[in-house]
């Protein structure tokens, strides 16, 4: 680990109650009605809003429409200066440009080692711990103090953990389907995820997150399957954490595959 990152481990934000109701807008196509139907936005007008990862880059106009209280980033391609191959991270540069145009009070929720070079008094930071521990009765006090978490395989998991730890008691989610295993082969024989997003027409600097070729030990499909199973375990841990803290999490995404939380129709 980079020594500069180690030095930031204790820069986590101490939890405090930030509100009662939180709406997390994920990125599946099923989230579109929220932006298109004013009556749906009216229904959730007493909720604080959190958006995630690529949404600010690909839907900046919609973001300015709803003025979210939180923007949650968990993938390093949104905050590291350089990519793994040493290239300049152009996506971080775009993030900084977007954050620089925010004209309302907004909190950027990121791991403790993330940082941005922007001058905008409307932007504030909430730093999440990067100490990963399984959730149980012994580690619950660490979770409550933002000193540890289970590690986020998905940014929505991070957003839910943030909501629970910072005092929200009703958490609603839209656009979170989590359909593991939907893949196809491209013309070069590489596995490609076919998971759709509501902003699929968006263009931005692409980053390949996984090696899609056989590495001599494990196929890409096996790696993906292992990650899917790991993610399901972590969703279960997250659901137990929510239950133990008395937090009601509801998924308003139709046909979703997240069975650890209650699903309701809009």
C-alpha positions in Angstrom: 0.0 0.0 0.0 1.2 3.5 -0.8 2.7 5.1 2.3 0.7 8.3 1.6 -2.5 6.3 1.8 -1.5 4.7 5.1 -1.0 8.2 6.6 -4.6 9.0 5.9 -6.1 5.9 7.6 -7.1 8.0 10.7 -8.7 10.8 8.7 -12.1 9.2 8.9 -15.2 11.3 9.7 -16.7 10.7 13.1 -20.3 9.7 12.7 -23.1 12.1 13.6 -26.8 11.9 12.8 -27.3 13.6 9.5 -31.0 13.0 8.9 -33.9 10.5 9.1 -34.7 9.5 5.5 -32.2 8.8 2.7 -32.9 8.1 -0.9 -30.1 6.4 -2.9 -30.3 6.7 -6.6 -28.4 3.8 -8.3 -27.8 3.5 -12.0 -30.0 0.8 -13.5 -32.5 2.0 -16.1 -35.3 1.5 -13.6 -34.2 4.8 -11.9 -35.3 6.9 -14.9 -38.9 7.5 -13.7 -37.5 9.5 -10.8 -36.0 12.0 -13.2 -38.9 12.0 -15.6 -41.9 12.0 -13.3 -42.3 15.0 -10.9 -44.9 13.1 -8.9 -42.4 10.5 -7.9 -39.9 13.2 -6.9 -42.7 14.8 -4.9 -43.2 11.6 -3.0 -39.6 11.6 -1.8 -39.2 15.3 -1.2 -38.6 14.8 2.5 -35.7 12.4 1.8 -32.0 13.5 1.5 -30.7 12.3 -1.8 -27.5 10.4 -2.6 -26.1 9.7 -6.1 -23.3 7.4 -7.0 -20.1 7.0 -9.1 -20.7 7.8 -12.8 -24.0 9.6 -12.3 -22.4 13.1 -11.8 -20.3 12.6 -14.9 -23.0 11.2 -17.2 -26.1 13.0 -15.9 -24.9 16.4 -14.7 -28.1 18.2 -15.8 -30.2 15.7 -13.8 -27.9 16.1 -10.8 -28.4 19.9 -10.9 -32.1 19.3 -11.1 -32.3 17.2 -7.9 -29.3 18.8 -6.1 -28.3 15.7 -4.1 -27.0 16.2 -0.6 -24.5 13.4 -1.1 -22.3 12.1 -4.0 -20.8 8.7 -3.1 -17.6 7.4 -4.8 -16.1 4.0 -3.9 -14.1 3.1 -7.0 -10.6 4.4 -7.1 -11.0 5.4 -10.8 -13.0 8.3 -9.5 -10.4 9.7 -7.1 -6.9 8.2 -7.7 -4.5 10.5 -9.6 -3.1 7.7 -11.7 -4.4 4.4 -13.1 -2.7 1.1 -12.3 -0.6 1.3 -15.5 0.7 4.8 -14.4 -1.4 6.8 -16.8 -3.1 10.0 -15.7 -6.6 9.3 -14.5 -8.7 11.4 -16.8 -11.9 10.4 -15.1 -10.8 12.0 -11.8 -10.1 15.2 -13.7 -13.7 15.1 -15.0 -15.0 14.5 -11.5 -13.1 17.6 -10.2 -14.6 19.7 -13.0 -18.1 18.5 -12.2 -17.7 19.1 -8.5 -16.3 22.5 -9.2 -19.7 23.4 -10.8 -21.8 22.3 -7.8 -23.7 25.4 -6.5 -25.5 23.9 -3.5 -24.3 22.4 -0.2 -23.1 18.9 -1.1 -21.1 16.2 0.7 -18.7 13.9 -1.2 -18.6 10.5 0.5 -15.3 8.7 -0.2 -12.7 6.4 1.4 -10.3 8.1 3.7 -7.5 8.2 1.2 -9.4 10.0 -1.5 -8.8 13.7 -2.2 -9.6 16.3 -4.9 -8.0 19.5 -6.0 -11.0 21.8 -6.2 -11.8 25.2 -4.8 -15.6 25.1 -4.1 -17.0 26.2 -0.7 -20.2 24.2 -1.4 -18.3 20.9 -1.4 -17.6 19.1 1.9 -16.2 15.6 2.5 -17.2 12.6 4.5 -14.4 10.1 4.8 -15.2 6.4 5.3 -12.9 3.9 7.0 -11.0 1.5 4.9 -10.5 -1.1 7.7 -12.4 -4.2 6.5 -13.8 -6.6 9.2 -16.6 -9.1 9.0 -19.7 -7.8 10.7 -20.7 -9.4 14.1 -21.6 -8.4 17.6 -17.9 -7.7 18.4 -17.2 -5.5 15.4 -20.6 -3.6 15.5 -19.2 -0.8 17.7 -16.4 -0.3 15.2 -19.0 0.0 12.4 -21.1 2.4 14.5 -18.0 4.7 14.8 -17.0 4.4 11.2 -13.8 2.6 12.2 -14.5 -0.5 10.1 -16.8 -1.9 7.5 -17.1 -5.1 5.5 -15.5 -3.7 2.3 -17.7 -2.6 -0.6 -18.0 -4.7 -3.7 -20.6 -2.3 -5.0 -20.9 1.5 -4.4 -24.6 1.1 -3.4 -23.4 -1.1 -0.5 -21.1 1.8 0.5 -24.0 4.3 0.3 -26.2 2.1 2.5 -23.4 1.6 5.1 -22.9 5.3 5.1 -26.6 6.0 5.7 -26.9 3.5 8.5 -23.7 4.7 10.3 -24.6 8.4 10.0 -28.0 8.1 11.6 -30.6 7.5 8.9 -33.4 5.2 9.9 -35.4 4.9 6.6 -33.3 4.2 3.5 -34.9 3.9 0.0 -33.1 2.7 -3.1 -34.0 3.1 -6.8 -32.2 1.6 -9.7 -30.4 -1.2 -7.8 -31.0 -4.5 -9.5 -27.7 -6.3 -9.0 -28.2 -9.0 -11.7 -25.0 -11.0 -11.3 -23.8 -13.0 -14.2 -25.4 -11.2 -17.2 -22.6 -11.4 -19.8 -21.9 -12.0 -23.4 -18.9 -12.5 -25.7 -17.7 -9.8 -27.9 -16.3 -10.3 -31.4 -12.8 -10.8 -30.0 -13.8 -13.6 -27.7 -13.7 -11.5 -24.5 -16.3 -11.6 -21.8 -18.2 -8.3 -21.6 -20.7 -7.4 -19.0 -24.1 -6.6 -20.5 -25.5 -4.9 -17.4 -27.4 -1.8 -18.6 -27.2 1.6 -17.0 -29.7 4.5 -17.5 -26.9 6.6 -19.0 -25.5 4.1 -21.4 -25.3 6.7 -24.2 -22.8 8.6 -22.1 -19.2 8.8 -23.1 -16.3 9.2 -20.7 -12.7 7.9 -20.4 -13.1 4.2 -20.1 -11.2 2.1 -17.6 -10.9 -1.6 -17.8 -11.3 -2.9 -14.3 -10.7 -6.6 -14.7 -8.4 -8.8 -16.8 -10.8 -10.6 -19.1 -8.3 -13.2 -20.3 -7.4 -16.6 -18.7 -4.3 -15.9 -16.4 -3.2 -19.5 -16.2 -5.0 -20.0 -12.9 -8.5 -18.7 -13.1 -10.8 -17.8 -15.9 -12.5 -14.4 -15.9 -15.9 -16.2 -15.5 -14.6 -17.9 -12.3 -13.2 -14.6 -10.9 -16.6 -13.0 -11.6 -18.5 -15.9 -10.0 -16.3 -15.7 -6.9 -16.9 -12.0 -6.7 -20.6 -12.5 -7.1 -20.7 -14.9 -4.2 -18.5 -12.6 -2.1 -20.9 -9.8 -2.8 -23.9 -11.8 -1.7 -22.2 -12.5 1.6 -21.5 -8.8 2.1 -25.1 -7.9 1.2 -26.2 -10.3 4.0 -23.8 -8.6 6.4 -25.1 -5.2 5.4 -28.7 -6.4 5.9 -27.8 -7.7 9.4 -26.2 -4.4 10.3 -29.3 -2.5 9.1 -31.6 -4.8 11.1 -29.4 -4.5 14.3 -29.5 -0.7 14.0 -33.2 -0.6 13.5 -32.9 0.8 9.9 -35.6 0.0 7.4 -34.1 -0.4 3.9 -36.6 -0.6 0.9 -35.7 -1.3 -2.7 -38.1 0.4 -5.1 -36.5 -1.2 -8.1 -38.8 -3.7 -10.0 -37.5 -7.2 -10.9 -34.4 -6.6 -8.7 -32.2 -9.5 -7.5 -31.5 -8.1 -4.1 -33.5 -10.3 -1.8 -32.0 -9.2 1.5 -34.1 -6.0 1.5 -37.8 -5.5 1.1 -39.0 -4.6 -2.4 -42.0 -2.3 -2.9 -43.6 -0.8 -6.0 -43.6 3.0 -6.6 
